Structures are given as structure tokens and as C-alpha cells.
Amino acid sequence: MKKITLLIGITVCVIMLISCGDGVIGSESNSTINHIEWSLDSNGYVVTNSGLKATGTITNVGDTTILAPWYVEAEFYEDSTFSFILGGDQAYYNVNLYVNTSRSWTLEFSSSEIDESLYQDFAIKNFRAFIKK
């Protein structure tokens, strides 16, 4: 009986690890937009009085228009080792992004549980553009 319980426990852990897909902050049922390129601005990481802010540009490099509404998201980490996650943010855009067109994006993170000023070297990871289903 103990072997069966252990096997069930291991199976549940494996399923949970597999279902925690890398790069998805929100729902995995949303449609990821794959035909984009994104970049950080030259001063893309800024620590403000109200939190952490990342800015950059997203470009539609595909052959179809990205129809509004669409979203971008990313995870905020303590630093570029990406070993400690602080949280994430999503931004919503209610304009079409035409082929070979770019748009600025801004993502921000703030929490009452941490002092953002301690994370001067923060970094973002798992940037994703998507459409909600």
C-alpha cells in the first residue's frame, strides 16, 4: 500500500512539473503569438519609487496582422541569474499591430511584500505576446 501511495505522489509531482510550462504567466489556453520580435530599450530596466519597470519594442515580423486586443507579459526576476522570481506583469493593447510594424511596450512590477529598491539589477524573462481565447 505504501508503494502505491508513493507512486501516486510521484506521478502527481511529475504532472505538476509538466503542466508548469516555461514562459506562461497567464492561462496556457491563450494563443501565443509566435511571429514577433521583441527588444529592450537601451535603458530598459528602471527602478522607480513605485516599483520595477521594463520597456522595449515589439515588432510583428509575420505575414498577418495581430488583431486587437492582444497582450504582452513577462516575469520579473531578482537578477539576470533568473534564480529568484519576484512576480510578473501583463499589458493590454487595443490597436492592431500590422505586418512589419512596431510598438512600444511597458511592464511594471510592484509588491507591498518586498522593497523593490533592493533589486537594482532585476531582469525579465519569458516575454510572451498572446491573444486571449
C-alpha positions in Angstrom: 0.0 0.0 0.0 2.9 2.4 0.8 4.4 1.7 -2.6 1.1 2.7 -4.4 0.8 5.9 -2.3 4.4 6.8 -3.1 3.8 6.1 -6.8 0.7 8.2 -6.8 2.6 11.0 -5.1 5.5 10.9 -7.6 3.0 10.8 -10.5 1.2 13.9 -9.2 4.5 15.8 -8.8 5.6 14.9 -12.4 2.2 16.0 -13.8 2.5 19.3 -11.9 6.0 19.9 -13.2 5.0 19.1 -16.8 1.9 21.4 -16.6 4.0 24.4 -15.4 5.1 25.3 -18.9 8.0 27.7 -19.0 7.1 31.2 -20.3 3.5 31.3 -19.4 2.4 33.7 -16.7 -1.3 33.7 -17.5 -3.5 31.0 -18.9 -1.9 28.4 -21.1 -5.2 28.3 -23.1 -4.4 31.7 -24.6 -2.9 31.7 -28.1 0.8 32.7 -28.1 1.8 35.0 -31.0 4.9 33.5 -32.4 5.7 35.9 -35.3 7.1 38.7 -33.2 10.5 40.1 -32.3 10.9 42.0 -29.1 13.7 44.1 -27.6 14.5 46.1 -24.5 15.2 49.8 -24.8 18.7 51.0 -24.1 17.5 52.0 -20.6 15.0 49.1 -20.5 15.3 48.3 -16.8 14.4 51.1 -14.4 13.8 51.1 -10.6 11.2 53.8 -9.7 9.7 54.9 -6.4 6.7 52.7 -7.2 8.5 49.6 -8.4 10.4 47.9 -11.2 9.8 48.9 -14.8 10.9 47.3 -18.1 10.4 49.0 -21.5 11.0 48.0 -25.1 9.7 47.4 -28.5 7.7 44.6 -30.1 7.6 44.1 -33.9 5.2 42.0 -36.0 7.6 40.0 -38.3 4.9 37.7 -39.6 2.7 37.9 -42.6 -0.6 38.6 -40.8 -1.8 41.4 -38.7 -2.1 40.9 -35.0 -5.7 41.9 -34.3 -6.7 43.8 -31.2 -6.9 43.1 -28.3 -3.6 41.5 -27.7 -1.3 41.3 -24.7 2.4 41.0 -23.7 3.7 39.6 -20.4 7.0 38.8 -18.7 8.3 37.5 -15.4 10.4 39.8 -13.2 13.5 38.2 -11.5 15.9 39.4 -8.8 18.8 39.5 -11.3 20.0 38.0 -14.6 20.7 34.6 -13.0 16.9 34.1 -13.0 17.1 32.0 -9.8 14.6 34.1 -7.8 11.3 35.2 -9.3 9.7 38.4 -7.9 6.5 38.3 -10.0 5.1 39.2 -13.4 3.0 41.7 -15.3 0.8 41.8 -18.4 0.0 44.8 -20.6 -3.1 45.1 -22.9 -3.1 46.7 -26.3 -6.3 47.7 -28.1 -4.7 48.5 -31.5 -3.9 46.2 -34.4 -0.2 45.5 -35.0 0.3 45.4 -38.7 3.0 43.4 -40.5 6.4 45.0 -40.2 5.1 47.4 -37.6 6.5 48.1 -34.1 5.0 49.3 -30.9 6.5 50.2 -27.5 5.6 48.1 -24.5 6.0 48.7 -20.8 5.7 46.2 -18.0 5.9 47.0 -14.3 6.1 45.1 -11.1 5.3 46.3 -7.6 4.6 44.5 -4.4 3.8 45.5 -0.9 5.7 42.4 0.3 9.1 43.5 -1.0 11.3 46.6 -1.2 11.9 47.0 -4.9 14.9 49.3 -4.3 16.8 46.2 -3.2 16.6 44.8 -6.8 18.6 47.3 -8.8 19.9 44.5 -11.0 16.5 43.0 -11.8 15.8 41.3 -15.1 12.8 40.0 -17.1 12.4 36.6 -18.7 9.7 34.6 -20.5 8.4 37.5 -22.6 5.3 36.4 -24.4 2.8 38.1 -26.7 -0.7 36.4 -26.8 -4.4 36.7 -27.6 -6.9 35.6 -25.0 -9.3 32.9 -26.0 
